[in-house]
Amino acid sequence: MTEPTRTGGHKTLAVKLPPDLHAQLELVSGLDGLSMGAALLQSVELYVQTRRSQPDFAERAAAAVAEAEAEAAARRSAIQALLGGGVPAQTDGSEPVGAAHGAVSVPRRTKGS
C-alpha cells in the first residue's frame, strides 16, 4: 500500500475517466467492496510495480536523476551568479552588488528613502 506523506496525508489527484470506464470502475470496485479511490490506488500501485520491474527501468530512472541533477546544478550556478558568485553576506545590513566585477556594498533601502 502507498505510504502517507511525511505530514501524514496523501496527495490528491483528479482523474478524468470516460463515462463507460467510470461506470465499470464503480461496478468492479463495489463488487470488491472497495471505494473507487481505493481501487484507483491499487491500480496505480500495480502500474508502478509493473514499470519498475521492466529491464530498462533502472537505466531510464538513472538518466532522469542525472538530468534533474544537471538542471539543479545549472539553477544553483545561476543563483550563485546573482548573489555574486558566493560572496559572503554583508553583516552591516548592506548587500553585495556586482560581485563578479569587484563587490561593492550598497546600503539597503528603507521605507521612505
A tleap script that builds the chain and sets N, CA, C and O, in Angstrom:
source leaprc.protein.ff14SB
mol = sequence {
  NMET THR GLU PRO THR ARG THR GLY GLY HIE
  LYS THR LEU ALA VAL LYS LEU PRO PRO ASP
  LEU HIE ALA GLN LEU GLU LEU VAL SER GLY
  LEU ASP GLY LEU SER MET GLY ALA ALA LEU
  LEU GLN SER VAL GLU LEU TYR VAL GLN THR
  ARG ARG SER GLN PRO ASP PHE ALA GLU ARG
  ALA ALA ALA ALA VAL ALA GLU ALA GLU ALA
  GLU ALA ALA ALA ARG ARG SER ALA ILE GLN
  ALA LEU LEU GLY GLY GLY VAL PRO ALA GLN
  THR ASP GLY SER GLU PRO VAL GLY ALA ALA
  HIE GLY ALA VAL SER VAL PRO ARG ARG THR
  LYS GLY CSER
}
set mol.1.N position { 0.831 -1.182 0.000 }
set mol.1.CA position { 0.000 0.000 0.000 }
set mol.1.C position { 0.875 1.244 0.000 }
set mol.1.O position { 2.007 1.182 0.479 }
set mol.2.N position { 0.415 2.326 -0.497 }
set mol.2.CA position { 1.161 3.566 -0.563 }
set mol.2.C position { 1.330 4.161 0.828 }
set mol.2.O position { 0.396 4.193 1.629 }
set mol.3.N position { 2.556 4.633 1.095 }
set mol.3.CA position { 2.839 5.268 2.377 }
set mol.3.C position { 2.347 6.705 2.360 }
set mol.3.O position { 2.464 7.385 1.340 }
set mol.4.N position { 1.800 7.178 3.471 }
set mol.4.CA position { 1.389 8.586 3.544 }
set mol.4.C position { 2.608 9.496 3.459 }
set mol.4.O position { 3.734 9.057 3.689 }
set mol.5.N position { 2.381 10.764 3.130 }
set mol.5.CA position { 3.467 11.729 3.100 }
set mol.5.C position { 3.944 11.972 4.521 }
set mol.5.O position { 3.315 11.518 5.477 }
set mol.6.N position { 5.061 12.690 4.665 }
set mol.6.CA position { 5.610 12.951 5.993 }
set mol.6.C position { 4.620 13.672 6.896 }
set mol.6.O position { 4.679 13.530 8.117 }
set mol.7.N position { 3.724 14.432 6.319 }
set mol.7.CA position { 2.744 15.147 7.125 }
set mol.7.C position { 1.559 14.256 7.474 }
set mol.7.O position { 0.638 14.697 8.161 }
set mol.8.N position { 1.569 13.018 7.014 }
set mol.8.CA position { 0.511 12.082 7.359 }
set mol.8.C position { -0.606 11.997 6.355 }
set mol.8.O position { -1.481 11.143 6.498 }
set mol.9.N position { -0.619 12.845 5.339 }
set mol.9.CA position { -1.691 12.837 4.354 }
set mol.9.C position { -1.279 12.159 3.071 }
set mol.9.O position { -0.233 11.515 2.993 }
set mol.10.N position { -2.099 12.310 2.092 }
set mol.10.CA position { -1.817 11.795 0.760 }
set mol.10.C position { -1.933 12.947 -0.218 }
set mol.10.O position { -2.544 13.971 0.091 }
set mol.11.N position { -1.358 12.788 -1.378 }
set mol.11.CA position { -1.532 13.753 -2.462 }
set mol.11.C position { -2.880 13.488 -3.108 }
set mol.11.O position { -3.314 12.339 -3.201 }
set mol.12.N position { -3.536 14.532 -3.550 }
set mol.12.CA position { -4.825 14.403 -4.212 }
set mol.12.C position { -4.622 14.505 -5.709 }
set mol.12.O position { -3.876 15.362 -6.184 }
set mol.13.N position { -5.276 13.642 -6.445 }
set mol.13.CA position { -5.157 13.609 -7.891 }
set mol.13.C position { -6.549 13.506 -8.493 }
set mol.13.O position { -7.306 12.590 -8.168 }
set mol.14.N position { -6.883 14.436 -9.361 }
set mol.14.CA position { -8.164 14.368 -10.073 }
set mol.14.C position { -7.939 13.576 -11.355 }
set mol.14.O position { -6.997 13.843 -12.101 }
set mol.15.N position { -8.788 12.622 -11.602 }
set mol.15.CA position { -8.654 11.765 -12.779 }
set mol.15.C position { -9.913 11.882 -13.623 }
set mol.15.O position { -11.024 11.694 -13.128 }
set mol.16.N position { -9.729 12.193 -14.898 }
set mol.16.CA position { -10.867 12.237 -15.823 }
set mol.16.C position { -11.002 10.871 -16.472 }
set mol.16.O position { -10.058 10.359 -17.074 }
set mol.17.N position { -12.168 10.295 -16.344 }
set mol.17.CA position { -12.444 8.990 -16.945 }
set mol.17.C position { -13.603 9.110 -17.911 }
set mol.17.O position { -14.545 9.863 -17.666 }
set mol.18.N position { -13.540 8.371 -19.009 }
set mol.18.CA position { -14.713 8.312 -19.888 }
set mol.18.C position { -15.884 7.706 -19.095 }
set mol.18.O position { -15.664 6.865 -18.223 }
set mol.19.N position { -17.105 8.119 -19.386 }
set mol.19.CA position { -18.266 7.636 -18.622 }
set mol.19.C position { -18.352 6.114 -18.516 }
set mol.19.O position { -18.669 5.586 -17.450 }
set mol.20.N position { -18.075 5.410 -19.605 }
set mol.20.CA position { -18.172 3.943 -19.571 }
set mol.20.C position { -17.142 3.340 -18.616 }
set mol.20.O position { -17.458 2.422 -17.860 }
set mol.21.N position { -15.919 3.852 -18.650 }
set mol.21.CA position { -14.884 3.332 -17.768 }
set mol.21.C position { -15.201 3.669 -16.313 }
set mol.21.O position { -14.956 2.855 -15.424 }
set mol.22.N position { -15.739 4.850 -16.065 }
set mol.22.CA position { -16.146 5.237 -14.712 }
set mol.22.C position { -17.210 4.264 -14.194 }
set mol.22.O position { -17.137 3.808 -13.053 }
set mol.23.N position { -18.186 3.953 -15.028 }
set mol.23.CA position { -19.251 3.026 -14.621 }
set mol.23.C position { -18.672 1.644 -14.310 }
set mol.23.O position { -19.090 0.994 -13.352 }
set mol.24.N position { -17.709 1.198 -15.120 }
set mol.24.CA position { -17.079 -0.105 -14.886 }
set mol.24.C position { -16.273 -0.091 -13.584 }
set mol.24.O position { -16.314 -1.049 -12.812 }
set mol.25.N position { -15.546 0.994 -13.349 }
set mol.25.CA position { -14.770 1.120 -12.113 }
set mol.25.C position { -15.698 1.093 -10.909 }
set mol.25.O position { -15.417 0.429 -9.911 }
set mol.26.N position { -16.803 1.819 -11.007 }
set mol.26.CA position { -17.768 1.864 -9.913 }
set mol.26.C position { -18.325 0.467 -9.624 }
set mol.26.O position { -18.438 0.073 -8.463 }
set mol.27.N position { -18.670 -0.272 -10.664 }
set mol.27.CA position { -19.223 -1.615 -10.505 }
set mol.27.C position { -18.182 -2.578 -9.938 }
set mol.27.O position { -18.443 -3.278 -8.959 }
set mol.28.N position { -17.002 -2.610 -10.557 }
set mol.28.CA position { -15.972 -3.570 -10.144 }
set mol.28.C position { -15.483 -3.272 -8.727 }
set mol.28.O position { -15.336 -4.189 -7.919 }
set mol.29.N position { -15.232 -2.009 -8.423 }
set mol.29.CA position { -14.761 -1.688 -7.072 }
set mol.29.C position { -15.842 -2.005 -6.041 }
set mol.29.O position { -15.536 -2.465 -4.941 }
set mol.30.N position { -17.110 -1.759 -6.393 }
set mol.30.CA position { -18.213 -2.095 -5.488 }
set mol.30.C position { -18.310 -3.588 -5.238 }
set mol.30.O position { -18.531 -4.017 -4.105 }
set mol.31.N position { -18.145 -4.386 -6.290 }
set mol.31.CA position { -18.175 -5.846 -6.129 }
set mol.31.C position { -17.040 -6.335 -5.244 }
set mol.31.O position { -17.178 -7.333 -4.536 }
set mol.32.N position { -15.903 -5.618 -5.287 }
set mol.32.CA position { -14.748 -5.988 -4.459 }
set mol.32.C position { -14.825 -5.377 -3.063 }
set mol.32.O position { -13.953 -5.615 -2.227 }
set mol.33.N position { -15.871 -4.588 -2.815 }
set mol.33.CA position { -16.006 -3.969 -1.509 }
set mol.33.C position { -15.017 -2.832 -1.281 }
set mol.33.O position { -14.644 -2.540 -0.145 }
set mol.34.N position { -14.599 -2.196 -2.364 }
set mol.34.CA position { -13.646 -1.092 -2.279 }
set mol.34.C position { -14.302 0.202 -2.724 }
set mol.34.O position { -15.240 0.201 -3.521 }
set mol.35.N position { -13.798 1.294 -2.201 }
set mol.35.CA position { -14.206 2.580 -2.755 }
set mol.35.C position { -13.499 2.729 -4.099 }
set mol.35.O position { -12.521 2.034 -4.375 }
set mol.36.N position { -13.995 3.627 -4.922 }
set mol.36.CA position { -13.323 3.850 -6.207 }
set mol.36.C position { -11.916 4.392 -5.967 }
set mol.36.O position { -10.990 4.058 -6.706 }
set mol.37.N position { -11.751 5.221 -4.948 }
set mol.37.CA position { -10.430 5.755 -4.627 }
set mol.37.C position { -9.448 4.651 -4.257 }
set mol.37.O position { -8.300 4.664 -4.701 }
set mol.38.N position { -9.896 3.694 -3.446 }
set mol.38.CA position { -9.047 2.572 -3.052 }
set mol.38.C position { -8.692 1.706 -4.261 }
set mol.38.O position { -7.561 1.234 -4.379 }
set mol.39.N position { -9.658 1.499 -5.156 }
set mol.39.CA position { -9.397 0.712 -6.363 }
set mol.39.C position { -8.394 1.427 -7.266 }
set mol.39.O position { -7.505 0.794 -7.836 }
set mol.40.N position { -8.538 2.750 -7.396 }
set mol.40.CA position { -7.578 3.511 -8.203 }
set mol.40.C position { -6.195 3.461 -7.574 }
set mol.40.O position { -5.202 3.331 -8.291 }
set mol.41.N position { -6.107 3.561 -6.264 }
set mol.41.CA position { -4.821 3.484 -5.575 }
set mol.41.C position { -4.148 2.146 -5.847 }
set mol.41.O position { -2.952 2.098 -6.136 }
set mol.42.N position { -4.915 1.055 -5.756 }
set mol.42.CA position { -4.363 -0.266 -6.053 }
set mol.42.C position { -3.878 -0.344 -7.502 }
set mol.42.O position { -2.837 -0.937 -7.784 }
set mol.43.N position { -4.638 0.259 -8.413 }
set mol.43.CA position { -4.263 0.241 -9.824 }
set mol.43.C position { -2.954 0.993 -10.060 }
set mol.43.O position { -2.097 0.538 -10.818 }
set mol.44.N position { -2.809 2.127 -9.418 }
set mol.44.CA position { -1.584 2.919 -9.577 }
set mol.44.C position { -0.399 2.167 -8.976 }
set mol.44.O position { 0.682 2.142 -9.565 }
set mol.45.N position { -0.594 1.560 -7.815 }
set mol.45.CA position { 0.484 0.778 -7.202 }
set mol.45.C position { 0.919 -0.364 -8.112 }
set mol.45.O position { 2.114 -0.623 -8.251 }
set mol.46.N position { -0.031 -1.044 -8.729 }
set mol.46.CA position { 0.277 -2.136 -9.645 }
set mol.46.C position { 1.024 -1.604 -10.869 }
set mol.46.O position { 1.983 -2.225 -11.327 }
set mol.47.N position { 0.593 -0.468 -11.394 }
set mol.47.CA position { 1.252 0.148 -12.547 }
set mol.47.C position { 2.705 0.464 -12.219 }
set mol.47.O position { 3.602 0.132 -12.994 }
set mol.48.N position { 2.942 1.098 -11.084 }
set mol.48.CA position { 4.308 1.466 -10.703 }
set mol.48.C position { 5.155 0.207 -10.507 }
set mol.48.O position { 6.289 0.138 -10.981 }
set mol.49.N position { 4.610 -0.771 -9.817 }
set mol.49.CA position { 5.336 -2.020 -9.591 }
set mol.49.C position { 5.703 -2.691 -10.918 }
set mol.49.O position { 6.825 -3.169 -11.088 }
set mol.50.N position { 4.765 -2.722 -11.844 }
set mol.50.CA position { 4.996 -3.345 -13.150 }
set mol.50.C position { 6.084 -2.613 -13.920 }
set mol.50.O position { 6.967 -3.243 -14.502 }
set mol.51.N position { 6.024 -1.286 -13.927 }
set mol.51.CA position { 7.022 -0.495 -14.662 }
set mol.51.C position { 8.404 -0.652 -14.041 }
set mol.51.O position { 9.403 -0.736 -14.757 }
set mol.52.N position { 8.465 -0.691 -12.709 }
set mol.52.CA position { 9.761 -0.825 -12.033 }
set mol.52.C position { 10.428 -2.154 -12.354 }
set mol.52.O position { 11.654 -2.248 -12.313 }
set mol.53.N position { 9.659 -3.168 -12.667 }
set mol.53.CA position { 10.229 -4.486 -12.931 }
set mol.53.C position { 10.699 -4.653 -14.377 }
set mol.53.O position { 11.256 -5.693 -14.726 }
set mol.54.N position { 10.483 -3.653 -15.211 }
set mol.54.CA position { 10.921 -3.744 -16.603 }
set mol.54.C position { 12.444 -3.625 -16.679 }
set mol.54.O position { 13.050 -2.889 -15.900 }
set mol.55.N position { 13.065 -4.352 -17.621 }
set mol.55.CA position { 14.524 -4.406 -17.704 }
set mol.55.C position { 15.215 -3.042 -17.853 }
set mol.55.O position { 16.293 -2.841 -17.294 }
set mol.56.N position { 14.621 -2.114 -18.589 }
set mol.56.CA position { 15.297 -0.843 -18.833 }
set mol.56.C position { 14.922 0.250 -17.828 }
set mol.56.O position { 15.344 1.397 -17.973 }
set mol.57.N position { 14.127 -0.104 -16.807 }
set mol.57.CA position { 13.652 0.915 -15.875 }
set mol.57.C position { 14.800 1.584 -15.120 }
set mol.57.O position { 14.848 2.812 -15.042 }
set mol.58.N position { 15.711 0.810 -14.572 }
set mol.58.CA position { 16.807 1.374 -13.771 }
set mol.58.C position { 17.652 2.331 -14.609 }
set mol.58.O position { 18.074 3.381 -14.125 }
set mol.59.N position { 17.894 1.968 -15.851 }
set mol.59.CA position { 18.685 2.828 -16.742 }
set mol.59.C position { 17.946 4.144 -17.024 }
set mol.59.O position { 18.547 5.217 -16.979 }
set mol.60.N position { 16.660 4.058 -17.310 }
set mol.60.CA position { 15.887 5.269 -17.592 }
set mol.60.C position { 15.751 6.139 -16.342 }
set mol.60.O position { 15.791 7.366 -16.430 }
set mol.61.N position { 15.589 5.501 -15.176 }
set mol.61.CA position { 15.493 6.256 -13.926 }
set mol.61.C position { 16.815 6.951 -13.625 }
set mol.61.O position { 16.816 8.104 -13.192 }
set mol.62.N position { 17.938 6.279 -13.845 }
set mol.62.CA position { 19.252 6.887 -13.624 }
set mol.62.C position { 19.453 8.085 -14.548 }
set mol.62.O position { 20.026 9.095 -14.138 }
set mol.63.N position { 18.991 7.980 -15.780 }
set mol.63.CA position { 19.097 9.097 -16.723 }
set mol.63.C position { 18.241 10.270 -16.250 }
set mol.63.O position { 18.652 11.425 -16.366 }
set mol.64.N position { 17.070 9.984 -15.724 }
set mol.64.CA position { 16.198 11.047 -15.211 }
set mol.64.C position { 16.836 11.734 -14.006 }
set mol.64.O position { 16.744 12.954 -13.870 }
set mol.65.N position { 17.480 10.962 -13.133 }
set mol.65.CA position { 18.165 11.532 -11.975 }
set mol.65.C position { 19.321 12.412 -12.437 }
set mol.65.O position { 19.506 13.515 -11.921 }
set mol.66.N position { 20.100 11.933 -13.404 }
set mol.66.CA position { 21.226 12.718 -13.919 }
set mol.66.C position { 20.751 14.026 -14.533 }
set mol.66.O position { 21.376 15.069 -14.340 }
set mol.67.N position { 19.648 13.977 -15.270 }
set mol.67.CA position { 19.087 15.189 -15.873 }
set mol.67.C position { 18.620 16.166 -14.802 }
set mol.67.O position { 18.867 17.367 -14.904 }
set mol.68.N position { 17.945 15.653 -13.774 }
set mol.68.CA position { 17.465 16.504 -12.680 }
set mol.68.C position { 18.640 17.146 -11.947 }
set mol.68.O position { 18.578 18.319 -11.578 }
set mol.69.N position { 19.709 16.377 -11.735 }
set mol.69.CA position { 20.891 16.917 -11.056 }
set mol.69.C position { 21.564 17.990 -11.900 }
set mol.69.O position { 22.029 18.996 -11.364 }
set mol.70.N position { 21.623 17.788 -13.220 }
set mol.70.CA position { 22.223 18.788 -14.103 }
set mol.70.C position { 21.400 20.071 -14.096 }
set mol.70.O position { 21.960 21.167 -14.074 }
set mol.71.N position { 20.078 19.942 -14.113 }
set mol.71.CA position { 19.203 21.124 -14.058 }
set mol.71.C position { 19.356 21.852 -12.726 }
set mol.71.O position { 19.379 23.082 -12.687 }
set mol.72.N position { 19.461 21.091 -11.634 }
set mol.72.CA position { 19.634 21.703 -10.315 }
set mol.72.C position { 20.977 22.426 -10.236 }
set mol.72.O position { 21.062 23.512 -9.662 }
set mol.73.N position { 22.017 21.837 -10.805 }
set mol.73.CA position { 23.337 22.473 -10.798 }
set mol.73.C position { 23.313 23.761 -11.604 }
set mol.73.O position { 23.932 24.750 -11.210 }
set mol.74.N position { 22.606 23.762 -12.729 }
set mol.74.CA position { 22.505 24.973 -13.545 }
set mol.74.C position { 21.752 26.067 -12.792 }
set mol.74.O position { 22.151 27.231 -12.830 }
set mol.75.N position { 20.672 25.704 -12.112 }
set mol.75.CA position { 19.917 26.693 -11.315 }
set mol.75.C position { 20.772 27.222 -10.169 }
set mol.75.O position { 20.773 28.420 -9.889 }
set mol.76.N position { 21.506 26.314 -9.501 }
set mol.76.CA position { 22.373 26.712 -8.402 }
set mol.76.C position { 23.431 27.688 -8.888 }
set mol.76.O position { 23.706 28.682 -8.216 }
set mol.77.N position { 24.029 27.424 -10.044 }
set mol.77.CA position { 25.037 28.323 -10.614 }
set mol.77.C position { 24.435 29.680 -10.946 }
set mol.77.O position { 25.057 30.715 -10.706 }
set mol.78.N position { 23.228 29.677 -11.497 }
set mol.78.CA position { 22.566 30.943 -11.840 }
set mol.78.C position { 22.283 31.758 -10.582 }
set mol.78.O position { 22.464 32.975 -10.568 }
set mol.79.N position { 21.843 31.089 -9.542 }
set mol.79.CA position { 21.556 31.792 -8.289 }
set mol.79.C position { 22.847 32.321 -7.674 }
set mol.79.O position { 22.886 33.451 -7.188 }
set mol.80.N position { 23.896 31.516 -7.693 }
set mol.80.CA position { 25.172 31.965 -7.151 }
set mol.80.C position { 25.696 33.163 -7.930 }
set mol.80.O position { 26.279 34.078 -7.347 }
set mol.81.N position { 25.492 33.162 -9.248 }
set mol.81.CA position { 25.920 34.301 -10.061 }
set mol.81.C position { 25.134 35.554 -9.670 }
set mol.81.O position { 25.693 36.649 -9.606 }
set mol.82.N position { 23.839 35.385 -9.411 }
set mol.82.CA position { 23.025 36.517 -8.975 }
set mol.82.C position { 23.473 37.048 -7.623 }
set mol.82.O position { 23.385 38.245 -7.347 }
set mol.83.N position { 23.956 36.135 -6.783 }
set mol.83.CA position { 24.403 36.524 -5.443 }
set mol.83.C position { 25.869 36.938 -5.424 }
set mol.83.O position { 26.424 37.210 -4.360 }
set mol.84.N position { 26.485 36.986 -6.569 }
set mol.84.CA position { 27.873 37.431 -6.633 }
set mol.84.C position { 28.879 36.307 -6.533 }
set mol.84.O position { 29.986 36.499 -6.030 }
set mol.85.N position { 28.506 35.155 -7.002 }
set mol.85.CA position { 29.470 34.059 -7.049 }
set mol.85.C position { 29.894 33.556 -5.695 }
set mol.85.O position { 31.030 33.114 -5.521 }
set mol.86.N position { 29.000 33.615 -4.739 }
set mol.86.CA position { 29.317 33.061 -3.435 }
set mol.86.C position { 29.932 34.077 -2.492 }
set mol.86.O position { 30.529 33.685 -1.490 }
set mol.87.N position { 29.810 35.369 -2.774 }
set mol.87.CA position { 30.319 36.394 -1.875 }
set mol.87.C position { 29.534 36.298 -0.575 }
set mol.87.O position { 28.305 36.235 -0.608 }
set mol.88.N position { 30.223 36.286 0.585 }
set mol.88.CA position { 29.511 36.161 1.856 }
set mol.88.C position { 28.535 37.321 2.081 }
set mol.88.O position { 28.745 38.435 1.600 }
set mol.89.N position { 27.489 37.036 2.807 }
set mol.89.CA position { 26.504 38.065 3.116 }
set mol.89.C position { 27.145 39.162 3.951 }
set mol.89.O position { 28.021 38.889 4.771 }
set mol.90.N position { 26.717 40.391 3.749 }
set mol.90.CA position { 27.239 41.534 4.493 }
set mol.90.C position { 26.630 41.544 5.886 }
set mol.90.O position { 25.447 41.245 6.049 }
set mol.91.N position { 27.427 41.885 6.889 }
set mol.91.CA position { 26.930 41.907 8.260 }
set mol.91.C position { 26.466 43.285 8.678 }
set mol.91.O position { 25.905 43.446 9.762 }
set mol.92.N position { 26.693 44.293 7.830 }
set mol.92.CA position { 26.325 45.656 8.199 }
set mol.92.C position { 24.998 46.085 7.604 }
set mol.92.O position { 24.674 47.273 7.605 }
set mol.93.N position { 24.222 45.131 7.093 }
set mol.93.CA position { 22.929 45.471 6.532 }
set mol.93.C position { 22.986 45.871 5.080 }
set mol.93.O position { 21.947 46.163 4.488 }
set mol.94.N position { 24.173 45.894 4.476 }
set mol.94.CA position { 24.279 46.237 3.065 }
set mol.94.C position { 24.292 44.966 2.243 }
set mol.94.O position { 24.455 43.868 2.775 }
set mol.95.N position { 24.121 45.123 0.952 }
set mol.95.CA position { 24.078 43.978 0.060 }
set mol.95.C position { 25.224 44.069 -0.929 }
set mol.95.O position { 25.507 45.154 -1.436 }
set mol.96.N position { 25.897 42.948 -1.220 }
set mol.96.CA position { 26.940 42.993 -2.241 }
set mol.96.C position { 26.318 43.229 -3.604 }
set mol.96.O position { 25.307 42.614 -3.943 }
set mol.97.N position { 26.908 44.108 -4.380 }
set mol.97.CA position { 26.410 44.424 -5.717 }
set mol.97.C position { 27.558 44.267 -6.677 }
set mol.97.O position { 28.670 44.717 -6.399 }
set mol.98.N position { 27.303 43.629 -7.812 }
set mol.98.CA position { 28.329 43.495 -8.844 }
set mol.98.C position { 29.529 42.704 -8.368 }
set mol.98.O position { 30.662 43.055 -8.695 }
set mol.99.N position { 29.312 41.651 -7.608 }
set mol.99.CA position { 30.404 40.882 -7.044 }
set mol.99.C position { 31.328 40.327 -8.113 }
set mol.99.O position { 32.528 40.180 -7.884 }
set mol.100.N position { 30.781 40.021 -9.265 }
set mol.100.CA position { 31.619 39.483 -10.328 }
set mol.100.C position { 32.595 40.537 -10.837 }
set mol.100.O position { 33.597 40.202 -11.470 }
set mol.101.N position { 32.310 41.806 -10.565 }
set mol.101.CA position { 33.156 42.891 -11.040 }
set mol.101.C position { 33.738 43.665 -9.874 }
set mol.101.O position { 33.911 44.879 -9.977 }
set mol.102.N position { 34.049 42.998 -8.759 }
set mol.102.CA position { 34.581 43.684 -7.590 }
set mol.102.C position { 33.444 44.161 -6.719 }
set mol.102.O position { 32.961 45.281 -6.886 }
set mol.103.N position { 33.011 43.335 -5.798 }
set mol.103.CA position { 31.818 43.606 -4.995 }
set mol.103.C position { 31.860 44.978 -4.349 }
set mol.103.O position { 32.878 45.401 -3.800 }
set mol.104.N position { 30.746 45.649 -4.429 }
set mol.104.CA position { 30.560 46.950 -3.821 }
set mol.104.C position { 29.358 46.834 -2.908 }
set mol.104.O position { 28.320 46.318 -3.322 }
set mol.105.N position { 29.475 47.306 -1.668 }
set mol.105.CA position { 28.354 47.254 -0.744 }
set mol.105.C position { 27.504 48.488 -0.913 }
set mol.105.O position { 27.998 49.616 -0.930 }
set mol.106.N position { 26.199 48.245 -1.038 }
set mol.106.CA position { 25.242 49.329 -1.188 }
set mol.106.C position { 24.260 49.219 -0.038 }
set mol.106.O position { 23.688 48.149 0.166 }
set mol.107.N position { 24.042 50.285 0.725 }
set mol.107.CA position { 23.089 50.217 1.832 }
set mol.107.C position { 21.711 49.851 1.337 }
set mol.107.O position { 21.297 50.264 0.254 }
set mol.108.N position { 20.998 49.070 2.136 }
set mol.108.CA position { 19.633 48.679 1.781 }
set mol.108.C position { 18.713 49.883 1.908 }
set mol.108.O position { 18.895 50.738 2.775 }
set mol.109.N position { 17.723 49.930 1.028 }
set mol.109.CA position { 16.725 50.994 1.082 }
set mol.109.C position { 15.730 50.679 2.172 }
set mol.109.O position { 15.349 49.525 2.365 }
set mol.110.N position { 15.318 51.688 2.869 }
set mol.110.CA position { 14.287 51.521 3.892 }
set mol.110.C position { 13.072 52.319 3.473 }
set mol.110.O position { 13.143 53.135 2.554 }
set mol.111.N position { 11.955 52.084 4.144 }
set mol.111.CA position { 10.740 52.831 3.800 }
set mol.111.C position { 11.018 54.323 3.923 }
set mol.111.O position { 11.600 54.790 4.902 }
set mol.112.N position { 10.585 55.054 2.902 }
set mol.112.CA position { 10.728 56.498 2.902 }
set mol.112.C position { 12.042 56.980 2.329 }
set mol.112.O position { 12.259 58.189 2.249 }
set mol.113.N position { 12.944 56.068 1.920 }
set mol.113.CA position { 14.215 56.535 1.347 }
set mol.113.C position { 14.273 56.295 -0.128 }
set mol.113.O position { 15.270 56.628 -0.768 }
savepdb mol mol.pdb
quit
